[in-house]
Amino acid sequence: MAGSIFYKTADDLALMRHSCELVGKTHGIVASFIQPGVSTKRLDEIAEEFIRDNKAIPSFKGYKGDYPASLCIFCQRTNRTMVFRMTTNCAKEI
């Protein structure tokens, strides 16, 4: 229901905390592989493997039936710098 407030239980909060920690770790792992020549597809494969190895499901994959990846990632060139922007969500436990 729009506008409703749903209070979280201690278990809900623990699950959310675990999920957020896993997202942070996933970003760290993926960041360590970012270098010239490594494709965003390869970075996505690394992220998905890490998420699944941690008994979670990458929730972006299959979003709205057809999103093909575990990450939402792109690189942007600005002057002499390349910036990677990445979003991950792995809120579901296996």
C-alpha positions as CSV (number, residue, x, y, z in Angstrom):
1,M,0.0,0.0,0.0
2,A,1.5,3.4,-1.0
3,G,2.5,5.6,1.8
4,S,2.3,2.8,4.4
5,I,5.1,2.4,7.0
6,F,6.2,-1.2,7.5
7,Y,8.2,-1.7,10.7
8,K,11.0,-4.2,10.4
9,T,11.6,-7.0,12.9
10,A,15.1,-7.8,14.2
11,D,15.3,-10.7,11.7
12,D,14.3,-8.4,8.8
13,L,17.1,-5.9,9.8
14,A,19.6,-8.7,10.2
15,L,18.8,-9.9,6.7
16,M,19.0,-6.4,5.3
17,R,22.4,-5.9,7.0
18,H,23.8,-9.1,5.6
19,S,22.6,-8.2,2.1
20,C,24.1,-4.7,2.3
21,E,27.4,-6.2,3.6
22,L,27.4,-8.7,0.6
23,V,26.8,-5.8,-1.8
24,G,29.7,-3.9,-0.4
25,K,32.0,-7.0,-0.6
26,T,30.8,-7.6,-4.2
27,H,31.7,-4.0,-5.2
28,G,35.2,-4.5,-3.6
29,I,35.8,-7.7,-5.4
30,V,34.7,-6.3,-8.8
31,A,36.7,-3.1,-8.3
32,S,39.8,-5.2,-7.8
33,F,39.4,-6.5,-11.4
34,I,38.8,-3.2,-13.1
35,Q,41.6,-2.5,-15.5
36,P,42.1,-1.9,-19.2
37,G,41.0,-4.8,-21.3
38,V,38.6,-6.3,-18.8
39,S,35.0,-6.1,-20.2
40,T,32.0,-5.2,-18.2
41,K,30.6,-8.7,-19.1
42,R,33.6,-10.2,-17.4
43,L,33.1,-8.0,-14.3
44,D,29.4,-9.1,-14.3
45,E,30.5,-12.8,-14.3
46,I,32.8,-12.2,-11.4
47,A,30.1,-10.5,-9.4
48,E,27.5,-13.2,-10.1
49,E,29.9,-15.9,-9.1
50,F,30.8,-14.1,-5.9
51,I,27.1,-13.5,-5.0
52,R,26.1,-17.1,-5.7
53,D,29.1,-18.4,-3.8
54,N,27.8,-16.5,-0.8
55,K,24.4,-18.2,-1.1
56,A,22.6,-15.2,-2.5
57,I,20.8,-14.5,-5.8
58,P,21.7,-11.4,-7.9
59,S,18.3,-9.8,-8.0
60,F,18.9,-7.5,-11.0
61,K,19.3,-10.6,-13.2
62,G,16.0,-11.2,-15.0
63,Y,14.5,-7.9,-13.6
64,K,11.2,-7.3,-15.4
65,G,11.7,-10.6,-17.2
66,D,14.7,-9.7,-19.4
67,Y,17.5,-7.8,-17.7
68,P,20.5,-9.9,-18.7
69,A,23.1,-9.1,-16.0
70,S,23.8,-9.2,-12.3
71,L,25.3,-5.7,-12.3
72,C,24.1,-2.4,-13.7
73,I,27.5,-1.1,-14.9
74,F,28.9,1.3,-17.4
75,C,32.1,3.2,-18.0
76,Q,32.2,6.9,-18.8
77,R,35.2,8.7,-20.3
78,T,35.8,12.2,-19.0
79,N,38.9,14.0,-20.3
80,R,41.7,11.6,-19.4
81,T,39.8,9.6,-16.8
82,M,37.6,6.6,-17.1
83,V,34.9,6.3,-14.4
84,F,33.1,3.1,-13.7
85,R,29.6,3.3,-12.1
86,M,28.2,0.1,-10.7
87,T,25.0,-0.9,-8.9
88,T,24.4,-4.3,-7.4
89,N,21.5,-5.7,-5.4
90,C,21.5,-9.2,-3.8
91,A,18.7,-9.1,-1.3
92,K,17.5,-12.7,-1.7
93,E,19.0,-15.6,0.2
94,I,19.2,-19.0,-1.5
